[in-house]
Structures are given as C-alpha cells and as structure tokens.
Amino acid sequence: MVNKEKFHIALSQGKMNEVKELTQEALDNGETAEMILKDGLIHAMDQVGSKFKSGEIYIPEVLIAARAMHAGMAILKPILSKSTTSSQEKVLIGTVKGDLHDIGKNLVIMMLEGGGFEVIDLGIDVPASKFIEAIQTHQPRVVGISALLTTTMREMKTTLEAIEKAGLRNQVKMIVGGTPLTEKFAGEIGADGYAPDAASAVDVVRSLLVQ
C-alpha cells in the first residue's frame, strides 16, 4: 500500500529528497510504478491543487510542491516508459502568437504533469501553423492555448479556425485560459473548455477526456 499521507506531507512541504525516498521505498516494497504515480504523487498533487483553488496556498507553495513531485517522477519515468500498460494522455499547450507571457502557462503545465498527463510545451508566441504541425506530430487529445493580453485574445479564435480548416478540430478538445478570458468568450470562439486558473485546468482536461 502506498502511504498517501506521507507522500502528501512531503510533497506539499517541497521535500524533494523525502519524496524520492518514499518513491524508492514503495518500489522496493513491491508497489508498481503506476500505483505510486496514482496513489502517491498524483493524489498528493491533487490535494495541493485543491488548496490552491480554495486560496489556502499560493503560487510559491505550488511551485515547490511541483518540484518535489518531479523528483519522484524522475525515479518512476524510466520504469513507466518501459511499461506497456502505462499510456499517459497527451496535452499540447502554448501561448498564442504575439503573446510572450508564460508564467501562467508554466504553472498549468506543472499542475497537468502533477495530474499524470504528458505535456508537450510549444512555448510562447506560437502561430496557428505551429499548433497544427504539433497536433499532427504528437496526436494529443487535448490542446490548451493561453493569452494574457486582450490584444492577443482574437488570435485564439484565429488558431481554432486554422485547426478546423486543417481538418483536425474533431480529433482534439480545445481548452483556453488566461487572465482576460471569460467562459463566455471561450464559448463564443468555439473552445470545448475554459479554465480560470491552473488547478481548474486539470479538472477541465479530465472532464473533457471522459466526454
């Protein structure tokens, strides 16, 4: 049995070495890498995400927790990559063309990785053509696009329309986020989901994948 409470305490306090030790200990005790990921790291990060959403903790605490989670993931990744049963859902993410902001996007990536997703980060100032190329290459089930400027919000619509024109829209779920955005705007441009913050993004992605 994975000790969920120990993982949560160590991870939420950002204790990288302790998370690594707990991960190795669980492996030595015969737990599978999948079970440790799900019941140890993802479960702990979900709790961190819930506290972040409710305003109990802030971005610095989330960042140290994510760093600790990556320390545990580093031990599990070589095992998971060999396992045929482990197939992480892929999420492609990027900030739209003309927008150079990435703090929010990077936080979303950390939360998604903490939620057990494989994230392909396209970076900032991403033109629609690059999103299309990456969808064709990586075959993700979800694509996240962010904008932090009101002036680049319209680029989101351009990107969605370009993906549709390329004949790829029906194979991906589109989620949008960023400070100036609203759920109403997300609906108007034809997105499948909207996340007001990084922790919500994980919930939205999960809900889109079960549809």
N, CA, C and O of each residue as an XYZ file, in Angstrom:
844
protein
N       0.827     -1.216      0.000
C       0.000      0.000      0.000
C       0.862      1.267      0.000
O       1.802      1.389      0.785
N       0.535      2.185     -0.872
C       1.243      3.471     -0.913
C       0.725      4.338      0.231
O      -0.483      4.481      0.414
N       1.648      4.914      0.995
C       1.243      5.767      2.113
C       0.916      7.170      1.590
O       1.792      8.025      1.460
N      -0.368      7.380      1.295
C      -0.811      8.638      0.679
C      -0.481      9.853      1.539
O      -0.057     10.895      1.039
N      -0.687      9.691      2.852
C      -0.484     10.822      3.770
C       0.977     11.261      3.796
O       1.277     12.455      3.784
N       1.883     10.284      3.831
C       3.322     10.617      3.858
C       3.722     11.344      2.578
O       4.472     12.319      2.611
N       3.208     10.853      1.450
C       3.501     11.499      0.168
C       2.969     12.934      0.166
O       3.650     13.861     -0.273
N       1.748     13.100      0.662
C       1.146     14.433      0.661
C       1.939     15.410      1.519
O       2.197     16.539      1.099
N       2.327     14.985      2.719
C       3.083     15.862      3.630
C       4.423     16.254      2.996
O       4.780     17.432      2.958
N       5.158     15.252      2.499
C       6.489     15.517      1.929
C       6.383     16.412      0.689
O       7.163     17.350      0.521
N       5.419     16.112     -0.168
C       5.277     16.859     -1.409
C       4.816     18.293     -1.144
O       5.346     19.235     -1.732
N       3.832     18.457     -0.263
C       3.306     19.800     -0.003
C       4.341     20.686      0.700
O       4.259     21.912      0.636
N       5.313     20.059      1.371
C       6.376     20.842      2.013
C       7.592     21.007      1.102
O       8.593     21.614      1.482
N       7.483     20.461     -0.099
C       8.566     20.609     -1.075
C       9.814     19.829     -0.748
O      10.906     20.202     -1.174
N       9.674     18.741      0.009
C      10.840     17.947      0.421
C      11.210     16.944     -0.669
O      10.731     15.811     -0.683
N      12.064     17.383     -1.571
C      12.426     16.573     -2.735
C      13.057     15.234     -2.355
O      12.674     14.188     -2.878
N      14.019     15.276     -1.449
C      14.713     14.035     -1.067
C      13.764     13.047     -0.409
O      13.842     11.840     -0.637
N      12.866     13.582      0.413
C      11.908     12.709      1.094
C      10.948     12.061      0.089
O      10.612     10.883      0.214
N      10.516     12.832     -0.896
C       9.631     12.287     -1.932
C      10.361     11.198     -2.718
O       9.778     10.161     -3.038
N      11.636     11.436     -3.027
C      12.437     10.425     -3.736
C      12.556      9.148     -2.902
O      12.413      8.038     -3.414
N      12.824      9.334     -1.591
C      12.957      8.173     -0.690
C      11.651      7.391     -0.590
O      11.658      6.160     -0.625
N      10.531      8.101     -0.466
C       9.226      7.433     -0.382
C       8.918      6.661     -1.663
O       8.367      5.561     -1.625
N       9.282      7.255     -2.789
C       9.048      6.615     -4.086
C       9.872      5.333     -4.205
O       9.362      4.286     -4.605
N      11.160      5.435     -3.850
C      12.048      4.270     -3.927
C      11.617      3.177     -2.950
O      11.629      1.988     -3.269
N      11.243      3.612     -1.767
C      10.789      2.681     -0.721
C       9.557      1.891     -1.188
O       9.467      0.678     -0.995
N       8.612      2.612     -1.809
C       7.391      1.953     -2.302
C       7.729      0.944     -3.401
O       7.144     -0.138     -3.459
N       8.681      1.307     -4.279
C       9.122      0.372     -5.327
C       9.765     -0.860     -4.717
O       9.493     -1.986     -5.134
N      10.633     -0.635     -3.713
C      11.323     -1.743     -3.036
C      10.342     -2.675     -2.333
O      10.600     -3.867     -2.167
N       9.199     -2.098     -1.921
C       8.179     -2.902     -1.233
C       7.230     -3.611     -2.205
O       6.256     -4.242     -1.794
N       7.537     -3.493     -3.504
C       6.767     -4.242     -4.494
C       5.600     -3.502     -5.131
O       4.835     -4.091     -5.893
N       5.456     -2.198     -4.821
C       4.379     -1.443     -5.459
C       4.747     -1.168     -6.922
O       5.923     -1.015     -7.251
N       3.739     -1.108     -7.792
C       4.023     -0.803     -9.194
C       4.247      0.696     -9.362
O       3.766      1.505     -8.568
N       4.985      1.048    -10.408
C       5.243      2.468    -10.684
C       3.932      3.205    -10.931
O       3.770      4.355    -10.522
N       2.983      2.524    -11.615
C       1.678      3.140    -11.899
C       0.930      3.480    -10.619
O       0.334      4.550    -10.492
N       0.975      2.530     -9.656
C       0.262      2.729     -8.388
C       0.890      3.863     -7.568
O       0.183      4.646     -6.934
N       2.215      3.939     -7.591
C       2.913      5.006     -6.847
C       2.594      6.360     -7.464
O       2.370      7.344     -6.760
N       2.576      6.392     -8.804
C       2.240      7.635     -9.506
C       0.826      8.085     -9.139
O       0.594      9.248     -8.808
N      -0.122      7.130     -9.206
C      -1.539      7.459     -8.990
C      -1.853      7.768     -7.521
O      -2.424      8.813     -7.211
N      -1.480      6.858     -6.627
C      -1.859      6.999     -5.217
C      -0.890      7.856     -4.403
O      -1.245      8.377     -3.346
N       0.333      7.995     -4.907
C       1.321      8.802     -4.190
C       1.427     10.207     -4.745
O       0.976     11.165     -4.117
N       2.024     10.334     -5.923
C       2.329     11.654     -6.472
C       1.098     12.408     -6.975
O       0.905     13.574     -6.631
N       0.261     11.750     -7.791
C      -0.902     12.455     -8.346
C      -1.897     12.807     -7.241
O      -2.434     13.914     -7.205
N      -2.135     11.856     -6.343
C      -3.068     12.102     -5.235
C      -2.604     13.307     -4.398
O      -3.408     14.165     -4.033
N      -1.305     13.358     -4.104
C      -0.753     14.455     -3.300
C      -0.857     15.784     -4.040
O      -1.202     16.807     -3.449
N      -0.555     15.759     -5.344
C      -0.595     16.998     -6.132
C      -2.031     17.490     -6.307
O      -2.275     18.695     -6.369
N      -2.976     16.559     -6.387
C      -4.394     16.940     -6.461
C      -4.811     17.722     -5.214
O      -5.549     18.704     -5.293
N      -4.316     17.257     -4.056
C      -4.639     17.951     -2.804
C      -4.028     19.352     -2.772
O      -4.646     20.304     -2.294
N      -2.812     19.457     -3.285
C      -2.155     20.769     -3.394
C      -2.986     21.674     -4.308
O      -3.202     22.849     -4.011
N      -3.447     21.104     -5.425
C      -4.273     21.860     -6.374
C      -5.567     22.349     -5.755
O      -5.992     23.476     -6.009
N      -6.197     21.510     -4.945
C      -7.449     21.890     -4.270
C      -7.222     23.057     -3.315
O      -8.032     23.980     -3.241
N      -6.103     23.002     -2.582
C      -5.790     24.085     -1.629
C      -5.480     25.387     -2.360
O      -5.820     26.474     -1.892
N      -4.824     25.258     -3.526
C      -4.509     26.429     -4.339
C      -5.803     27.069     -4.855
O      -5.956     28.290     -4.851
N      -6.728     26.212     -5.298
C      -8.007     26.695     -5.824
C      -8.830     27.415     -4.766
O      -9.510     28.400     -5.053
N      -8.758     26.910     -3.537
C      -9.568     27.496     -2.459
C      -8.870     28.687     -1.793
O      -9.418     29.303     -0.879
N      -7.649     29.008     -2.261
C      -6.942     30.172     -1.722
C      -6.197     29.918     -0.427
O      -5.740     30.855      0.227
N      -6.071     28.625     -0.047
C      -5.341     28.291      1.192
C      -3.829     28.412      1.005
O      -3.102     28.747      1.940
N      -3.368     28.133     -0.219
C      -1.942     28.290     -0.531
C      -1.815     29.093     -1.822
O      -2.797     29.306     -2.534
N      -0.589     29.536     -2.113
C      -0.365     30.397     -3.274
C       0.666     29.799     -4.230
O       1.182     28.706     -3.998
N       0.959     30.532     -5.310
C       1.835     30.017     -6.362
C       3.190     29.501     -5.836
O       3.617     28.428     -6.264
N       3.890     30.220     -4.924
C       5.190     29.691     -4.464
C       5.089     28.285     -3.860
O       5.962     27.445     -4.080
N       4.014     28.035     -3.095
C       3.834     26.706     -2.490
C       3.567     25.646     -3.551
O       4.027     24.510     -3.439
N       2.822     26.028     -4.575
C       2.537     25.089     -5.672
C       3.838     24.756     -6.407
O       4.065     23.605     -6.780
N       4.674     25.743     -6.609
C       5.932     25.532     -7.328
C       6.870     24.598     -6.576
O       7.506     23.740     -7.188
N       6.966     24.752     -5.251
C       7.863     23.856     -4.502
C       7.288     22.437     -4.448
O       8.035     21.459     -4.428
N       5.961     22.335     -4.425
C       5.330     21.006     -4.441
C       5.576     20.330     -5.792
O       5.885     19.140     -5.853
N       5.437     21.101     -6.871
C       5.650     20.559     -8.220
C       7.096     20.097     -8.394
O       7.360     19.083     -9.040
N       8.015     20.842     -7.820
C       9.433     20.477     -7.911
C       9.688     19.142     -7.206
O      10.421     18.285     -7.700
N       9.054     18.993     -6.027
C       9.188     17.738     -5.275
C       8.561     16.575     -6.037
O       9.085     15.461     -6.042
N       7.419     16.857     -6.686
C       6.757     15.824     -7.479
C       7.656     15.365     -8.634
O       7.723     14.173     -8.934
N       8.335     16.297     -9.269
C       9.246     15.948    -10.367
C      10.400     15.077     -9.883
O      10.908     14.241    -10.630
N      10.813     15.275     -8.633
C      11.894     14.439     -8.067
C      11.440     12.984     -7.980
O      12.210     12.069     -8.267
N      10.187     12.779     -7.584
C       9.635     11.423     -7.536
C       9.421     10.863     -8.926
O       9.669      9.683     -9.175
N       8.955     11.721     -9.842
C       8.706     11.312    -11.225
C       9.994     10.846    -11.913
O       9.965      9.941    -12.746
N      11.119     11.470    -11.559
C      12.400     11.121    -12.177
C      12.747      9.652    -11.921
O      13.377      9.001    -12.754
N      12.330      9.140    -10.764
C      12.578      7.729    -10.435
C      11.608      6.822    -11.199
O      11.984      5.742    -11.656
N      10.360      7.274    -11.331
C       9.330      6.439    -11.962
C       9.387      6.428    -13.489
O       9.035      5.430    -14.118
N       9.828      7.533    -14.082
C       9.757      7.668    -15.548
C      10.433      6.534    -16.316
O       9.839      6.006    -17.257
N      11.680      6.134    -15.939
C      12.314      5.042    -16.697
C      11.497      3.744    -16.634
O      11.476      2.971    -17.592
N      10.835      3.516    -15.514
C      10.022      2.300    -15.354
C       8.736      2.427    -16.160
O       8.329      1.498    -16.857
N       8.102      3.594    -16.053
C       6.841      3.818    -16.769
C       7.032      3.764    -18.286
O       6.156      3.289    -19.010
N       8.174      4.249    -18.760
C       8.407      4.273    -20.209
C       8.573      2.861    -20.768
O       8.324      2.623    -21.950
N       8.995      1.922    -19.910
C       9.148      0.529    -20.359
C       7.832     -0.230    -20.266
O       7.645     -1.254    -20.923
N       6.921      0.284    -19.441
C       5.668     -0.426    -19.189
C       4.699     -0.251    -20.349
O       4.471      0.864    -20.819
N       4.138     -1.349    -20.799
C       3.188     -1.279    -21.913
C       1.812     -0.838    -21.432
O       0.997     -0.358    -22.219
N       1.554     -1.004    -20.122
C       0.228     -0.642    -19.605
C       0.109      0.854    -19.359
O      -0.994      1.388    -19.240
N       1.254      1.526    -19.282
C       1.212      2.958    -18.974
C       1.146      3.785    -20.252
O       2.108      3.832    -21.018
N       0.025      4.428    -20.477
C      -0.073      5.331    -21.626
C      -0.702      6.631    -21.139
O      -1.920      6.750    -21.011
N       0.171      7.600    -20.872
C      -0.310      8.889    -20.386
C      -1.026      9.638    -21.506
O      -0.598      9.615    -22.660
N      -2.105     10.291    -21.151
C      -2.799     11.139    -22.119
C      -1.912     12.349    -22.417
O      -1.293     12.913    -21.515
N      -1.857     12.739    -23.685
C      -1.026     13.879    -24.074
C      -1.846     15.163    -24.133
O      -2.971     15.187    -24.631
N      -1.249     16.221    -23.611
C      -1.852     17.561    -23.703
C      -0.819     18.480    -24.357
O       0.323     18.573    -23.907
N      -1.237     19.145    -25.412
C      -0.375     20.103    -26.112
C      -0.748     21.496    -25.614
O      -1.930     21.821    -25.499
N       0.257     22.317    -25.319
C      -0.065     23.629    -24.753
C       0.879     24.706    -25.283
O       2.057     24.449    -25.528
N       0.347     25.907    -25.456
C       1.182     27.011    -25.935
C       0.480     28.345    -25.759
O      -0.745     28.407    -25.654
N       1.272     29.418    -25.729
C       0.733     30.780    -25.677
C       0.660     31.308    -27.109
O       1.595     31.134    -27.891
N      -0.453     31.953    -27.442
C      -0.704     32.342    -28.842
C       0.297     33.352    -29.406
O       1.018     34.033    -28.676
N       0.305     33.416    -30.724
C       1.174     34.342    -31.459
C       0.966     35.779    -30.970
O      -0.164     36.235    -30.792
N       2.085     36.478    -30.757
C       2.014     37.864    -30.326
C       2.036     38.044    -28.819
O       2.129     39.168    -28.324
N       1.950     36.925    -28.080
C       1.908     36.995    -26.613
C       3.147     36.302    -26.042
O       3.420     35.143    -26.351
N       3.887     37.026    -25.208
C       5.155     36.498    -24.676
C       5.062     36.082    -23.206
O       6.086     35.879    -22.552
N       3.849     35.956    -22.692
C       3.687     35.590    -21.287
C       3.698     34.074    -21.108
O       3.074     33.343    -21.877
N       4.419     33.608    -20.076
C       4.419     32.162    -19.887
C       4.323     31.694    -18.432
O       4.354     30.489    -18.179
N       4.207     32.616    -17.473
C       4.153     32.182    -16.066
C       2.908     31.334    -15.809
O       2.984     30.260    -15.212
N       1.759     31.838    -16.272
C       0.513     31.087    -16.080
C       0.543     29.753    -16.805
O       0.118     28.728    -16.271
N       1.054     29.781    -18.039
C       1.146     28.555    -18.844
C       2.034     27.529    -18.147
O       1.694     26.348    -18.078
N       3.172     27.986    -17.631
C       4.104     27.067    -16.971
C       3.496     26.460    -15.704
O       3.766     25.306    -15.371
N       2.688     27.233    -15.011
C       2.018     26.726    -13.811
C       0.982     25.657    -14.204
O       0.846     24.633    -13.535
N       0.269     25.915    -15.285
C      -0.704     24.935    -15.797
C       0.018     23.634    -16.154
O      -0.471     22.545    -15.853
N       1.185     23.753    -16.799
C       1.963     22.565    -17.179
C       2.337     21.754    -15.945
O       2.192     20.532    -15.931
N       2.819     22.440    -14.907
C       3.187     21.749    -13.669
C       1.996     21.009    -13.061
O       2.120     19.870    -12.612
N       0.841     21.676    -13.054
C      -0.358     21.060    -12.487
C      -0.811     19.863    -13.330
O      -1.243     18.846    -12.788
N      -0.711     19.990    -14.650
C      -1.105     18.880    -15.530
C      -0.165     17.690    -15.357
O      -0.607     16.542    -15.297
N       1.140     17.974    -15.276
C       2.105     16.885    -15.058
C       1.864     16.233    -13.705
O       1.986     15.018    -13.543
N       1.515     17.080    -12.735
C       1.177     16.558    -11.408
C      -0.082     15.709    -11.441
O      -0.283     14.839    -10.594
N      -0.924     15.974    -12.429
C      -2.154     15.207    -12.586
C      -1.973     13.954    -13.427
O      -2.937     13.239    -13.704
N      -0.729     13.687    -13.836
C      -0.435     12.458    -14.562
C      -0.463     12.570    -16.071
O      -0.439     11.552    -16.764
N      -0.515     13.790    -16.600
C      -0.554     13.967    -18.055
C       0.849     14.166    -18.619
O       1.745     14.661    -17.936
N       1.020     13.771    -19.882
C       2.254     14.076    -20.595
C       2.004     15.385    -21.326
O       1.075     15.484    -22.128
N       2.829     16.391    -21.054
C       2.591     17.716    -21.631
C       3.650     18.065    -22.667
O       4.849     17.950    -22.414
N       3.191     18.491    -23.830
C       4.099     18.991    -24.873
C       3.960     20.510    -24.866
O       2.908     21.049    -25.211
N       5.030     21.190    -24.469
C       5.007     22.648    -24.334
C       5.574     23.309    -25.592
O       6.749     23.143    -25.917
N       4.722     24.060    -26.292
C       5.163     24.746    -27.508
C       5.779     26.109    -27.216
O       6.334     26.749    -28.109
N       5.682     26.554    -25.956
C       6.280     27.828    -25.589
C       5.358     29.022    -25.813
O       4.137     28.912    -25.706
N       5.968     30.165    -26.126
C       5.222     31.419    -26.280
C       5.236     31.862    -27.742
O       5.996     31.338    -28.557
N       4.372     32.847    -28.062
C       4.350     33.444    -29.403
C       4.199     32.361    -30.485
O       4.918     32.347    -31.484
N       3.229     31.449    -30.246
C       3.069     30.278    -31.124
C       2.039     30.562    -32.230
O       0.867     30.791    -31.928
N       2.454     30.550    -33.492
C       1.493     30.768    -34.586
C       0.588     29.550    -34.771
O       0.925     28.446    -34.345
N      -0.546     29.759    -35.400
C      -1.502     28.672    -35.624
C      -0.863     27.506    -36.366
O      -1.162     26.347    -36.080
N       0.010     27.806    -37.310
C       0.660     26.750    -38.114
C       1.473     25.790    -37.241
O       1.555     24.594    -37.519
N       2.072     26.341    -36.181
C       2.883     25.503    -35.283
C       1.984     24.585    -34.441
O       2.343     23.440    -34.169
N       0.810     25.097    -34.030
C      -0.148     24.255    -33.308
C      -0.582     23.093    -34.217
O      -0.646     21.942    -33.784
N      -0.877     23.417    -35.478
C      -1.337     22.396    -36.436
C      -0.271     21.318    -36.635
O      -0.564     20.123    -36.598
N       0.950     21.755    -36.842
C       2.082     20.843    -37.049
C       2.263     19.925    -35.826
O       2.490     18.723    -35.965
N       2.156     20.521    -34.627
C       2.356     19.746    -33.387
C       1.217     18.745    -33.151
O       1.447     17.655    -32.627
N      -0.004     19.114    -33.537
C      -1.140     18.185    -33.403
C      -0.901     16.978    -34.315
O      -1.126     15.836    -33.915
N      -0.448     17.238    -35.527
C      -0.179     16.152    -36.484
C       0.959     15.248    -36.002
O       0.916     14.031    -36.185
N       1.970     15.853    -35.388
C       3.142     15.093    -34.931
C       2.852     14.283    -33.664
O       3.152     13.091    -33.592
N       2.264     14.953    -32.667
C       2.135     14.328    -31.336
C       0.793     13.638    -31.075
O       0.674     12.841    -30.144
N      -0.210     13.942    -31.894
C      -1.541     13.339    -31.724
C      -2.100     13.475    -30.298
O      -2.495     12.474    -29.702
N      -2.138     14.690    -29.747
C      -2.695     14.860    -28.395
C      -4.215     14.757    -28.437
O      -4.823     14.905    -29.497
N      -4.825     14.504    -27.282
C      -6.288     14.500    -27.243
C      -6.824     15.855    -26.783
O      -7.987     16.192    -27.008
N      -5.941     16.627    -26.129
C      -6.344     17.959    -25.657
C      -5.290     18.974    -26.068
O      -4.091     18.703    -25.996
N      -5.752     20.156    -26.503
C      -4.843     21.263    -26.829
C      -5.245     22.459    -25.975
O      -6.408     22.862    -25.963
N      -4.273     23.022    -25.261
C      -4.526     24.195    -24.422
C      -3.857     25.413    -25.021
O      -2.669     25.373    -25.344
N      -4.609     26.504    -25.176
C      -4.000     27.741    -25.673
C      -4.259     28.863    -24.674
O      -5.362     29.005    -24.146
N      -3.221     29.653    -24.428
C      -3.365     30.721    -23.443
C      -3.047     32.082    -24.056
O      -2.314     32.193    -25.038
N      -3.626     33.111    -23.440
C      -3.354     34.501    -23.826
C      -3.485     35.353    -22.571
O      -4.412     35.173    -21.782
N      -2.557     36.272    -22.395
C      -2.632     37.153    -21.233
C      -2.879     38.603    -21.596
O      -2.954     39.466    -20.721
N      -3.006     38.870    -22.880
C      -3.276     40.235    -23.322
C      -4.622     40.276    -24.032
O      -4.963     39.359    -24.780
N      -5.382     41.335    -23.799
C      -6.664     41.464    -24.507
C      -6.426     41.554    -26.011
O      -7.268     41.142    -26.809
N      -5.265     42.098    -26.389
C      -4.955     42.259    -27.817
C      -4.652     40.932    -28.503
O      -4.744     40.838    -29.727
N      -4.289     39.897    -27.730
C      -3.972     38.609    -28.368
C      -5.121     37.605    -28.227
O      -5.024     36.480    -28.717
N      -6.194     38.004    -27.567
C      -7.340     37.096    -27.415
C      -7.918     36.679    -28.763
O      -8.324     35.531    -28.942
N      -7.956     37.616    -29.711
C      -8.540     37.290    -31.031
C      -7.687     36.257    -31.777
O      -8.177     35.558    -32.663
N      -6.405     36.172    -31.406
C      -5.523     35.180    -32.035
C      -5.954     33.752    -31.676
O      -5.692     32.803    -32.414
N      -6.631     33.626    -30.509
C      -7.155     32.316    -30.105
C      -8.197     31.836    -31.119
O      -8.197     30.675    -31.529
N      -9.080     32.750    -31.509
C     -10.119     32.417    -32.489
C      -9.469     32.029    -33.825
O      -9.881     31.070    -34.477
N      -8.448     32.795    -34.212
C      -7.717     32.510    -35.446
C      -7.106     31.109    -35.397
O      -7.152     30.360    -36.373
N      -6.537     30.775    -34.248
C      -5.895     29.457    -34.076
C      -6.918     28.336    -34.171
O      -6.683     27.339    -34.853
N      -8.055     28.491    -33.491
C      -9.107     27.468    -33.534
C      -9.639     27.285    -34.959
O      -9.882     26.165    -35.409
N      -9.811     28.396    -35.644
C     -10.320     28.326    -37.023
C      -9.322     27.638    -37.957
O      -9.709     26.899    -38.861
N      -8.026     27.894    -37.722
C      -6.983     27.277    -38.554
C      -6.926     25.764    -38.315
O      -6.728     24.985    -39.247
N      -7.102     25.366    -37.057
C      -7.098     23.930    -36.721
C      -8.299     23.240    -37.381
O      -8.201     22.114    -37.868
N      -9.430     23.949    -37.381
C     -10.649     23.423    -38.023
C     -10.419     23.287    -39.539
O     -10.760     22.268    -40.139
N      -9.847     24.313    -40.130
C      -9.599     24.338    -41.575
C      -8.645     23.214    -41.993
O      -8.732     22.679    -43.098
N      -7.727     22.870    -41.069
C      -6.749     21.804    -41.349
C      -7.366     20.408    -41.183
O      -6.712     19.393    -41.420
N      -8.652     20.384    -40.767
C      -9.349     19.105    -40.615
C      -8.993     18.342    -39.348
O      -9.190     17.130    -39.265
N      -8.462     19.070    -38.353
C      -8.003     18.408    -37.120
C      -8.903     18.675    -35.918
O      -8.726     18.085    -34.852
N      -9.865     19.571    -36.102
C     -10.655     20.031    -34.946
C     -11.432     18.909    -34.260
O     -11.582     18.915    -33.038
N     -11.930     17.938    -35.050
C     -12.752     16.894    -34.434
C     -11.937     15.842    -33.682
O     -12.510     14.994    -32.999
N     -10.587     15.886    -33.800
C      -9.786     14.897    -33.079
C      -9.167     15.444    -31.792
O      -8.517     14.705    -31.052
N      -9.369     16.741    -31.525
C      -8.824     17.314    -30.284
C      -9.884     18.123    -29.534
O     -10.784     18.712    -30.132
N      -9.750     18.133    -28.226
C     -10.563     19.007    -27.386
C      -9.728     20.257    -27.132
O      -8.547     20.164    -26.798
N     -10.347     21.433    -27.293
C      -9.620     22.690    -27.125
C     -10.001     23.351    -25.801
O     -11.178     23.564    -25.512
N      -8.974     23.671    -25.002
C      -9.204     24.374    -23.736
C      -8.437     25.688    -23.784
O      -7.304     25.734    -24.265
N      -9.057     26.761    -23.284
C      -8.395     28.073    -23.301
C      -8.321     28.640    -21.876
O      -9.118     28.296    -21.003
N      -7.335     29.521    -21.679
C      -7.180     30.149    -20.369
C      -6.304     31.382    -20.460
O      -5.602     31.592    -21.449
N      -6.355     32.198    -19.413
C      -5.580     33.439    -19.383
C      -6.360     34.523    -18.666
O      -7.591     34.507    -18.658
N      -5.664     35.446    -18.075
C      -6.278     36.472    -17.230
C      -7.468     37.209    -17.841
O      -8.486     37.351    -17.165
N      -7.390     37.690    -19.103
C      -8.523     38.485    -19.612
C      -9.718     37.653    -20.086
O     -10.763     38.208    -20.423
N      -9.569     36.331    -20.113
C     -10.608     35.480    -20.693
C     -11.796     35.252    -19.758
O     -11.688     35.385    -18.539
N     -12.919     34.909    -20.362
C     -14.112     34.524    -19.599
C     -14.681     33.258    -20.239
O     -14.334     32.900    -21.365
N     -15.556     32.594    -19.497
C     -16.204     31.395    -20.025
C     -17.040     31.747    -21.261
O     -17.132     30.969    -22.210
N     -17.642     32.930    -21.225
C     -18.479     33.404    -22.336
C     -17.633     33.531    -23.616
O     -18.036     33.096    -24.695
N     -16.452     34.139    -23.457
C     -15.553     34.309    -24.608
C     -15.129     32.946    -25.163
O     -15.091     32.746    -26.377
N     -14.808     32.005    -24.255
C     -14.390     30.659    -24.665
C     -15.478     29.997    -25.504
O     -15.193     29.340    -26.506
N     -16.728     30.179    -25.083
C     -17.860     29.617    -25.827
C     -18.023     30.274    -27.180
O     -18.319     29.614    -28.176
N     -17.825     31.598    -27.207
C     -18.003     32.360    -28.455
C     -16.999     31.953    -29.540
O     -17.324     31.963    -30.727
N     -15.778     31.595    -29.126
C     -14.769     31.233    -30.136
C     -14.783     29.735    -30.447
O     -14.023     29.261    -31.292
N     -15.656     28.996    -29.755
C     -15.810     27.572    -30.066
C     -14.900     26.624    -29.314
O     -14.693     25.488    -29.740
N     -14.343     27.091    -28.172
C     -13.500     26.196    -27.362
C     -14.376     25.180    -26.624
O     -15.553     25.434    -26.367
N     -13.791     24.034    -26.291
C     -14.536     22.993    -25.567
C     -14.521     23.229    -24.056
O     -15.405     22.768    -23.333
N     -13.499     23.958    -23.592
C     -13.395     24.183    -22.150
C     -12.654     25.457    -21.831
O     -11.893     25.973    -22.650
N     -12.886     25.966    -20.618
C     -12.222     27.192    -20.140
C     -11.777     26.960    -18.706
O     -12.538     26.438    -17.891
N     -10.548     27.347    -18.396
C     -10.034     27.209    -17.026
C      -9.631     28.580    -16.486
O      -8.779     29.250    -17.069
N     -10.241     28.998    -15.373
C      -9.893     30.298    -14.801
C      -8.543     30.309    -14.085
O      -7.958     31.373    -13.882
N      -8.039     29.118    -13.697
C      -6.733     29.043    -13.028
C      -6.090     27.685    -13.306
O      -6.707     26.799    -13.896
N      -4.828     27.541    -12.866
C      -4.046     26.331    -13.180
C      -4.652     25.060    -12.594
O      -4.681     24.022    -13.256
N      -5.128     25.136    -11.370
C      -5.687     23.942    -10.737
C      -6.965     23.498    -11.447
O      -7.210     22.303    -11.612
N      -7.771     24.466    -11.864
C      -9.010     24.140    -12.587
C      -8.713     23.484    -13.926
O      -9.492     22.662    -14.408
N      -7.581     23.849    -14.529
C      -7.228     23.297    -15.843
C      -7.178     21.775    -15.807
O      -7.609     21.113    -16.751
N      -6.653     21.221    -14.714
C      -6.558     19.761    -14.578
C      -7.956     19.152    -14.574
O      -8.210     18.158    -15.256
N      -8.848     19.745    -13.813
C     -10.234     19.243    -13.735
C     -10.932     19.327    -15.096
O     -11.645     18.410    -15.503
N     -10.708     20.450    -15.790
C     -11.353     20.652    -17.102
C     -10.842     19.614    -18.105
O     -11.625     19.016    -18.843
N      -9.523     19.408    -18.124
C      -8.937     18.419    -19.047
C      -9.498     17.026    -18.748
O      -9.890     16.296    -19.659
N      -9.531     16.672    -17.480
C     -10.074     15.344    -17.118
C     -11.522     15.196    -17.555
O     -11.921     14.144    -18.055
N     -12.307     16.246    -17.368
C     -13.732     16.155    -17.737
C     -13.907     16.053    -19.254
O     -14.821     15.379    -19.730
N     -13.036     16.718    -20.009
C     -13.122     16.661    -21.474
C     -12.764     15.264    -22.004
O     -13.303     14.815    -23.015
N     -11.853     14.596    -21.308
C     -11.405     13.279    -21.759
C     -12.430     12.171    -21.527
O     -12.358     11.114    -22.154
N     -13.380     12.413    -20.628
C     -14.404     11.372    -20.387
C     -15.659     11.617    -21.224
O     -16.602     10.827    -21.193
N     -15.657     12.708    -21.960
C     -16.842     13.008    -22.799
C     -16.877     12.113    -24.029
O     -17.793     12.220    -24.844
